[in-house]
């Protein structure tokens, strides 16, 4: 029987606000079986960067990373945020191990090619070390992964945490039944951004493209859904966009599907 693996990607206010973070980590620690936590921390990097005189530049929810920004995000993501999460999970009895893509060579990347935008030191994932991650999981470790990758030649890259979560899910779907959950401060994908009750229960890629073209979906939701649908197409069992309450068993959120069931009849 193939074992189950839950990959949770968390970011935004959930990482920054003490109470919501503690609730999320408590619920994450109660998830049975194999699990991995992938985190961002974008606005925290922005806040600390601005204190250091490094102003953020964003395009469609993705950060442009010059040399100064790379130093800031490495310090914040791999240091401050990652070790804060690890220590809190240890306090909850979860044997967390904080990692970047460079640690144990778990995630290699290459600089994103310049097409319309030069993203600087932003890496696109080229390889996930499936064997090493499986060994960690089999030995009872719970990887907590910061969105910093490397190229194998000593260069670090800032890599979108949604992308990392998706690539991990794809790579590990050959060994596990993978559930990928994008967990943030909204209840799911909203039909009306100003109405928390307008959660779309189920969304197809065609519907996402339509909502993106009209601006109904924008900013940081774009990489979540783009990478989530990529994971679905490449064999990941299920992908959900939701908030922290879903981890404790509450229903809700938006399920990504390649097509609605009635379309296949």
Secondary structure, 3 states (H helix, E strand, C coil): CCCEEEEEEECCHHHHCHHHHHHHHHHHHCCCCEEEEEECCHHHHHHHHHHCCCCCCEECCEECECHHHHHHHHHHHHHHHHHHHHHHHHHCCCCEEEECCCHHHCEEEEECCCCCCCCECEEEEEEECHHHHHHHHHCCCEEEEECEEECCCCCEEECCHHHHHHHHHHHHCCCCEEEEEEECCCCCCECCCCCCCCECCEECHHHHHHHHHHCCCCCHHHHHHHHHHHHHHCCCCEEEEECHHHHHCCCCCEEECCCCHHHHC
